[in-house]
Amino acid sequence: MGRRSERKQQDPDLGILSAQLLFSIQKELFETLAEQGHPQLRPRHGAVLGYLDEEGSRATELARLSGTHKQVIGNLIDELEELGYVERRPDPQDRRAKLIVPTPRGLDQMAKADEIMAAIERRHARASGEDRFAAFKGTFREITRQQLAWRGD
């Protein structure tokens, strides 16, 4: 049978495969963003920037979408505000609430990140074949949906 670590290398489970994919994509994304003028950003900032709408989003919605605790999102928003990527504004729908709105620097990062991710996906689609990649992505999306539904996430 061999050692567990060897078994996990030879036949990695879904968690290991997902983590390897996530970490590799994050590394490429954030290294490329750094080369394109955004060296201060770290993967943790993706919990906000990855879900932020151009017109702004509420912190509670960012927490829900990213699956991150609201207090963590608040700390990330503070960091991103200090770095000049977002600002807090009153929500026109509810003046008591705040919208997290990207600044021009934030909008630049969002556009660049979207293009980098699209390029990564195009590269994988070319390498594995457009149809296989589309099928993989659909299956991966369904597995993710089912896993999130496991405990009502």
C-alpha positions as CSV (number, residue, x, y, z in Angstrom):
1,M,0.0,0.0,0.0
2,G,2.8,2.4,0.8
3,R,2.8,5.6,2.8
4,R,-0.3,7.8,2.9
5,S,1.6,10.7,1.4
6,E,2.7,8.5,-1.5
7,R,-0.9,7.4,-2.0
8,K,-2.1,11.0,-2.0
9,Q,0.5,11.9,-4.6
10,Q,-0.4,9.0,-6.9
11,D,-4.2,9.4,-6.6
12,P,-5.0,12.8,-5.0
13,D,-8.5,13.2,-3.6
14,L,-10.8,16.0,-4.6
15,G,-9.7,18.2,-1.8
16,I,-6.0,17.9,-2.7
17,L,-6.7,18.5,-6.4
18,S,-8.9,21.5,-5.7
19,A,-6.2,23.0,-3.4
20,Q,-3.4,22.4,-5.9
21,L,-5.5,24.0,-8.7
22,L,-6.5,27.0,-6.4
23,F,-3.0,27.7,-5.2
24,S,-1.4,27.4,-8.7
25,I,-4.0,29.7,-10.2
26,Q,-3.7,32.2,-7.3
27,K,0.1,32.2,-7.8
28,E,-0.1,32.9,-11.5
29,L,-2.9,35.5,-11.0
30,F,-1.2,37.5,-8.3
31,E,2.3,37.3,-9.8
32,T,0.9,38.6,-13.1
33,L,-1.1,41.3,-11.3
34,A,2.1,42.4,-9.5
35,E,3.8,42.6,-12.9
36,Q,0.9,44.8,-14.2
37,G,1.1,47.3,-11.4
38,H,-0.6,45.7,-8.4
39,P,2.2,44.3,-6.3
40,Q,0.5,44.9,-2.9
41,L,-2.4,42.5,-3.4
42,R,-2.4,39.0,-1.9
43,P,-4.7,36.0,-2.5
44,R,-6.7,36.8,0.6
45,H,-7.9,40.0,-1.1
46,G,-9.7,37.9,-3.6
47,A,-12.5,37.3,-1.1
48,V,-13.4,41.0,-1.7
49,L,-12.1,41.8,-5.2
50,G,-13.1,38.5,-6.7
51,Y,-16.8,39.2,-6.0
52,L,-17.0,43.0,-6.0
53,D,-19.3,44.6,-8.5
54,E,-18.2,47.7,-10.5
55,E,-21.1,49.7,-8.9
56,G,-20.3,48.5,-5.5
57,S,-21.4,45.7,-3.1
58,R,-22.4,45.4,0.5
59,A,-19.9,43.7,2.8
60,T,-22.6,41.2,3.9
61,E,-23.0,40.2,0.2
62,L,-19.2,39.8,-0.3
63,A,-19.1,37.6,2.8
64,R,-21.9,35.4,1.6
65,L,-20.5,35.1,-1.9
66,S,-17.0,34.3,-0.8
67,G,-18.0,32.1,2.1
68,T,-15.8,34.2,4.4
69,H,-16.9,35.5,7.8
70,K,-18.1,39.1,7.8
71,Q,-15.5,40.2,10.3
72,V,-12.7,38.9,8.0
73,I,-14.3,40.7,5.1
74,G,-14.4,43.9,7.1
75,N,-10.6,43.6,7.8
76,L,-9.9,42.9,4.1
77,I,-12.0,45.9,3.2
78,D,-9.9,48.0,5.6
79,E,-6.7,46.8,4.0
80,L,-8.0,47.4,0.5
81,E,-9.2,50.9,1.5
82,E,-5.7,51.7,2.8
83,L,-4.2,50.4,-0.4
84,G,-6.5,52.6,-2.5
85,Y,-8.6,49.8,-4.1
86,V,-12.0,50.4,-2.6
87,E,-13.9,53.1,-0.6
88,R,-17.0,52.9,1.5
89,R,-20.0,55.0,0.4
90,P,-23.6,55.3,1.6
91,D,-25.8,52.8,-0.1
92,P,-28.4,54.8,-2.2
93,Q,-31.0,52.1,-1.5
94,D,-30.5,52.3,2.3
95,R,-28.5,55.2,3.7
96,R,-27.8,53.3,6.9
97,A,-25.9,50.7,4.9
98,K,-22.5,51.1,3.2
99,L,-21.4,50.0,-0.2
100,I,-17.9,48.9,-0.9
101,V,-17.1,50.6,-4.2
102,P,-13.9,50.1,-6.3
103,T,-11.8,53.1,-6.9
104,P,-10.2,53.6,-10.4
105,R,-7.2,51.6,-9.1
106,G,-9.7,48.9,-8.0
107,L,-11.4,48.9,-11.4
108,D,-8.1,48.6,-13.1
109,Q,-7.2,45.6,-11.0
110,M,-10.6,44.0,-11.6
111,A,-10.3,44.3,-15.4
112,K,-6.8,43.0,-15.4
113,A,-7.7,40.0,-13.1
114,D,-10.7,39.2,-15.3
115,E,-8.4,39.1,-18.4
116,I,-5.7,37.1,-16.6
117,M,-8.3,34.5,-15.6
118,A,-9.8,34.4,-19.1
119,A,-6.3,33.8,-20.5
120,I,-5.7,31.0,-18.0
121,E,-9.0,29.4,-19.0
122,R,-8.2,29.8,-22.7
123,R,-4.8,28.2,-22.3
124,H,-6.4,25.2,-20.5
125,A,-9.2,24.9,-23.1
126,R,-6.6,24.8,-25.9
127,A,-4.5,22.3,-24.1
128,S,-7.3,19.9,-23.3
129,G,-9.7,20.7,-26.1
130,E,-12.6,23.1,-26.0
131,D,-15.3,20.5,-25.6
132,R,-13.4,18.6,-22.8
133,F,-12.6,21.8,-21.0
134,A,-16.3,22.9,-21.2
135,A,-17.4,19.5,-19.9
136,F,-14.8,19.6,-17.1
137,K,-15.9,23.1,-16.1
138,G,-19.5,22.1,-16.1
139,T,-18.8,19.0,-14.0
140,F,-16.6,21.0,-11.6
141,R,-19.3,23.6,-11.2
142,E,-21.9,20.8,-10.4
143,I,-19.6,19.1,-7.9
144,T,-18.9,22.5,-6.2
145,R,-22.7,23.2,-6.1
146,Q,-23.4,19.8,-4.5
147,Q,-20.6,20.3,-2.0
148,L,-21.8,23.7,-1.0
149,A,-25.3,22.3,-0.6
150,W,-24.0,19.6,1.8
151,R,-24.6,21.8,4.8
152,G,-26.4,24.7,3.2
153,D,-23.4,26.8,2.5
